[in-house]
Structure formats: C-alpha cells, structure tokens
Amino acid sequence: MVAGVSVVGASGAWFLAEPLALRGLVAAVAAAALTGAYLMRSWDRAAGLQVAELTRARTRDEWRAEERIAELEQDLEESRELRTRLETKLRRKRVELAGLRGEHAGLLRRYANAETERASALEGRRQLAIEAAAPAPELPTGRSTPTPAAYRRADEALLNLTRNAALQEARRTAEQGAEEEGPQGKGAAVTGAGEHHKHRRPSTTPPAPAAQTPAPNASAAQP
C-alpha cells in the first residue's frame, strides 16, 4: 500500500503542473512515507520481540535439556552405586550360602554317624540280651573225683557267670543312660559298658589239680 501511494505520487508529479496539486501530492506521499516508516518500525519491533522470545525459549529449552542430562547422569551414578552394593550383598549371600551348605553337610555327616552308632549300640544291646538270656552251663555231677577237664569247665562256668553279671550291669547302665541322654547317650553308655566289661573280664587260669591218691581197696583192708 505504501509503495503504491509512492508510485502514484511520483507519477502525478509528472502530469500535474499546478503548484497546489503538487503540494497536496507531496503531502500525501510524505504521509504515506511516514505511515510506511511507522509500519516498518512496528514490524521490526514485533520481529525483535519475537526473536527475543524465541531466543529466551531456546535458552530455556537448553537449560532444561542440561538439567535433564544432569539428572540422568545422577540417576546413572546412583544406579551404578546401587548395582555395586547389590553385587557386594550378593557375594556375601553366596558366601553365607556356601557356609550354610557346608554346615548342612556336616550336620548330615554327624547325623549319619549318630545313626550308625545308634545302630551299633542297638546291635550290641541285642547281643548282650541274647548272651544274658543264654543259660549258664551246669557242672557235671557224674564223678566225685575232680579232673583237669572238670577244673576247666568250672573255670568256664565262673567266666560265664562273671560275663553275665557284667552284661546285666551294662544293660542297666545303658537303660539309665537312655532315659537321661536319649538314643545317642544310650549308645555311648552301652559302648562304654562293653569296653568296661572287656577290661574287667577276669583272666584266671585253672589251678593245678591236686595229686590224686588212690583209695585203699576194701578187700585188702579186711583182715
């Protein structure tokens, strides 16, 4: 519009010869020039404001981007620290788990040993009961004159009596230990009693038989 008014004013200056018309045309062109200058200035100001706003928005976006990057880097560092702590904790848990597995294996071995000792103790008790229930051999009464075989049988009978007494004592000790300490204590008591019986077993040797004097003949004694 301003350019059109300027072109019309310049063209009219060529065709008009009256001074009044020329003055009016110049005034119109000047007004158009002022209007154009004002419009250009306002447009320039608006463009400057828009550029400044865009610059501020860009700067604000850059700040936000930098803050976001800093937050992400901080989150990354925290994640790495957390990962390190979790890995350390996991290693400790693995070590504890390995220790618990070792303790569990040890307990299983102890349990197996205890069961073996218990089975041995029960077998020993059964053998002791069988030996205690067996009757003692009786001495033969057919001969009145002692012989070396009779002395040997008498010694064996004494040994059997001593063994039976020791077995009964061990059985009573084992039963008392079972009531106080449980199955393991019972096994230990029976085993200890068996060893004590072995140590206390007498080792007597049969005495030498006395010299046998022949009895006098009844027919020879008569006058």
Secondary structure, DSSP 8 states (H G I E B T S, - for coil): -HHHHHHHHHHHHHH---HHHHHHHHHHHHHHHHHHHHHHHHHHHHHHHHHHHHHHHHHHHHHHHHHHHHHHHHHHHHHHHHHHHHHHHHHHHHHHHHHHHHHHHHHHHHHHHHHHHHHHHHHHHHHHHHHHHS-------S-SS--HHHHHHHHHHHHHHHHHHHHHHHHHHHHHHHHHHHHHHHHHHHHHHHHHHHHH-----------------HHHH--
